[in-house]
Amino acid sequence: MLAGVNAPAPLPTVEFADGTLVPALGQGTWTMGEHPARAAREVDVLVAGIELGMTLIDTAEMYADGEAERLVGRAVAGRRDRVFLVSKAYPQNAGRRALVAACERSLARLATDRIDLYLLHWRGRIPLADTVAAFEGLVRAGKILRWGVSNFDRDDLVELAAAPDGIRCATNQVCYHLGARGVEWDLLPWMRERRMPLIAYSPFGQGALLHDAALQSIAGRERRTAAALALAWVLRRQGVIAIPQTADPAHLVANRRAVAGGLPAATAAALTEAFPAPSGPTPLVVL
Ligand SMILES: NC(=O)c1ccc[n+]([C@@H]2O[C@H](COP(=O)([O-])OP(=O)(O)OC[C@H]3O[C@@H](n4cnc5c(N)ncnc54)[C@H](OP(=O)(O)O)[C@@H]3O)[C@@H](O)[C@H]2O)c1
C-alpha cells in the first residue's frame, strides 16, 4: 500500500453485457517496458495500482514490442485472480490462424493461461468475419474470456455487428477525453444501447491536455488538479472505463483519489463551456 492512501473506498464499477464487473478506473501501459532501467519501478507502480483497486490493466503486443506485456506478467504474478487483463493484437495478426498464434505469444509474455479481454487494436485489411471467428475459437479454447475492438467508429461497429457472432463484441476502446469528445455524438449512445462499455484511452490526451490553460484555470478555481478534473470528467458517465497511464507513484495515488472527488454539476458545466460537446458527427481521434 502506498503512503497516504489507507483502505480507499471501492472504485465504482462498470458491467459488461455478460455480467462481469470491472473497476471504472484501470491502468494503461503504453510506453512502459521500453527502458530496462525503469522496469522495476514500472512493475511497482502497477502492483500498487492493483492494491488500490485499479485491477483492470490494459496492454498490447505492440507496446515496447512485447516488453509491456512481460512487465504486466511480472506485476500480476501471484495476484492474477484479482486482475482483469486486457491485451490487443495487431490488425495484421487478426486472421483465423495468425490471431491464435499472436494470442499464444501474448499469453506466454503475460505468463498467464487466459486473457480476460482480447482486442483487435485497430481495423486492418483482414475481413471482420475472420477475426470474429478466430476470437470465438479462442473463447471456446479458454484462452480468452471475451473479446472486443479498438478504434472502431459507429459505422465499423454496425458492420461488425452484422458479421456472424459480431454482436458478441464486449467493448470498443477509443480515445476519449475533454479535448476529444466526438464519441459522444453517436458512438457512445450506440454502445450504451447495447450494454457495451466504452474503454476511454488517453484520458489526459497523453499528458498534453493537462497543460490546457482553460482546464488549468477551472482546476485552480476548484482547488483541484487538471488531472483530477480530466479523470473525473471522463468517469462521470455510466459505462465508461478510464485507463490512464502513469509510471509515477504520486500520480497513481492522485488518479485514484480523483475518482472519490467526483464532478459537481457546476464544474461539469464550466468544463463543457471550455470544451464543447460535439454538435455533429466527428471523426474518431486515433493515436
Ligand atoms: N487502443 C489504442 O489504440 C490506445 C491508444 C493510446 C493509448 N491506449 C491505452 O490507454 C492508456 C492511456 O493512454 P496514454 O498512455 O496514451 O495517455 P494518458 O493516460 O492520457 O496520459 C499519460 C501521461 O499522463 C501523465 N500523467 C498520468 N497521471 C498524471 C497525473 N495525475 N498528473 C500529471 N500527469 C499525469 C503520465 O506521466 P507520468 O508517468 O509522469 O505520470 C503520462 O505522460 C495507454 O497507456 C494504453 O494502455 C490505447
The ligand as an SDF file (V2000), in Angstrom:
LIG
                    3D

 48 52  0  0  0  0  0  0  0  0999 V2000
   -6.2060    1.3060  -28.1540 N   0  0  0  0  0  0  0  0  0  0  0  0
   -5.3690    2.2470  -28.5380 C   0  0  0  0  0  0  0  0  0  0  0  0
   -5.1520    2.4930  -29.7320 O   0  0  0  0  0  0  0  0  0  0  0  0
   -4.6720    3.0750  -27.4760 C   0  0  0  0  0  0  0  0  0  0  0  0
   -4.0430    4.2810  -27.8330 C   0  0  0  0  0  0  0  0  0  0  0  0
   -3.4440    5.0290  -26.8230 C   0  0  0  0  0  0  0  0  0  0  0  0
   -3.4720    4.5720  -25.5120 C   0  0  0  0  0  0  0  0  0  0  0  0
   -4.0480    3.3730  -25.2010 N   0  0  0  0  0  0  0  0  0  0  0  0
   -4.0630    2.8660  -23.8050 C   0  0  0  0  0  0  0  0  0  0  0  0
   -4.5070    3.9050  -22.9380 O   0  0  0  0  0  0  0  0  0  0  0  0
   -3.5230    4.1480  -21.9350 C   0  0  0  0  0  0  0  0  0  0  0  0
   -3.5380    5.6000  -21.5060 C   0  0  0  0  0  0  0  0  0  0  0  0
   -3.3070    6.4700  -22.5960 O   0  0  0  0  0  0  0  0  0  0  0  0
   -1.9110    7.2160  -22.8320 P   0  0  0  0  0  0  0  0  0  0  0  0
   -0.8320    6.4810  -22.1610 O   0  0  0  0  0  0  0  0  0  0  0  0
   -1.8350    7.4420  -24.2970 O   0  0  0  0  0  0  0  0  0  0  0  0
   -2.0860    8.6500  -22.2130 O   0  0  0  0  0  0  0  0  0  0  0  0
   -2.7410    9.2970  -20.8870 P   0  0  0  0  0  0  0  0  0  0  0  0
   -3.0910    8.2700  -19.8970 O   0  0  0  0  0  0  0  0  0  0  0  0
   -3.7720   10.2410  -21.3600 O   0  0  0  0  0  0  0  0  0  0  0  0
   -1.5210   10.1770  -20.3690 O   0  0  0  0  0  0  0  0  0  0  0  0
   -0.3380    9.6090  -19.8740 C   0  0  0  0  0  0  0  0  0  0  0  0
    0.5580   10.7460  -19.4450 C   0  0  0  0  0  0  0  0  0  0  0  0
   -0.0550   11.4650  -18.3620 O   0  0  0  0  0  0  0  0  0  0  0  0
    0.8520   11.5880  -17.2940 C   0  0  0  0  0  0  0  0  0  0  0  0
    0.0760   11.5100  -16.0300 N   0  0  0  0  0  0  0  0  0  0  0  0
   -0.6180   10.4510  -15.5640 C   0  0  0  0  0  0  0  0  0  0  0  0
   -1.2330   10.7730  -14.3960 N   0  0  0  0  0  0  0  0  0  0  0  0
   -0.9010   12.0660  -14.1440 C   0  0  0  0  0  0  0  0  0  0  0  0
   -1.2150   12.9510  -13.0820 C   0  0  0  0  0  0  0  0  0  0  0  0
   -2.0120   12.6110  -12.0590 N   0  0  0  0  0  0  0  0  0  0  0  0
   -0.6980   14.2180  -13.1330 N   0  0  0  0  0  0  0  0  0  0  0  0
    0.0950   14.5960  -14.1570 C   0  0  0  0  0  0  0  0  0  0  0  0
    0.4320   13.7910  -15.1820 N   0  0  0  0  0  0  0  0  0  0  0  0
   -0.0660   12.5300  -15.1790 C   0  0  0  0  0  0  0  0  0  0  0  0
    1.8210   10.4530  -17.4350 C   0  0  0  0  0  0  0  0  0  0  0  0
    3.0980   10.8160  -16.9690 O   0  0  0  0  0  0  0  0  0  0  0  0
    3.7120   10.2000  -15.5930 P   0  0  0  0  0  0  0  0  0  0  0  0
    4.1910    8.8220  -15.9320 O   0  0  0  0  0  0  0  0  0  0  0  0
    4.7940   11.1470  -15.2710 O   0  0  0  0  0  0  0  0  0  0  0  0
    2.6030   10.1970  -14.5920 O   0  0  0  0  0  0  0  0  0  0  0  0
    1.8930   10.2590  -18.9530 C   0  0  0  0  0  0  0  0  0  0  0  0
    2.8690   11.1070  -19.5110 O   0  0  0  0  0  0  0  0  0  0  0  0
   -2.2330    3.6940  -22.6130 C   0  0  0  0  0  0  0  0  0  0  0  0
   -1.1870    3.5040  -21.6910 O   0  0  0  0  0  0  0  0  0  0  0  0
   -2.6950    2.4380  -23.3040 C   0  0  0  0  0  0  0  0  0  0  0  0
   -2.7820    1.3700  -22.3850 O   0  0  0  0  0  0  0  0  0  0  0  0
   -4.6820    2.6380  -26.1650 C   0  0  0  0  0  0  0  0  0  0  0  0
  1  2  1  0
  2  3  2  0
  2  4  1  0
  4  5  1  0
  4 48  2  0
  5  6  2  0
  6  7  1  0
  7  8  2  0
  8  9  1  0
  8 48  1  0
  9 10  1  0
  9 46  1  0
 10 11  1  0
 11 12  1  0
 11 44  1  0
 12 13  1  0
 13 14  1  0
 14 15  2  0
 14 16  1  0
 14 17  1  0
 17 18  1  0
 18 19  2  0
 18 20  1  0
 18 21  1  0
 21 22  1  0
 22 23  1  0
 23 24  1  0
 23 42  1  0
 24 25  1  0
 25 26  1  0
 25 36  1  0
 26 27  1  0
 26 35  1  0
 27 28  2  0
 28 29  1  0
 29 30  1  0
 29 35  2  0
 30 31  1  0
 30 32  2  0
 32 33  1  0
 33 34  2  0
 34 35  1  0
 36 37  1  0
 36 42  1  0
 37 38  1  0
 38 39  2  0
 38 40  1  0
 38 41  1  0
 42 43  1  0
 44 45  1  0
 44 46  1  0
 46 47  1  0
M  CHG  2   8   1  16  -1
M  END
$$$$
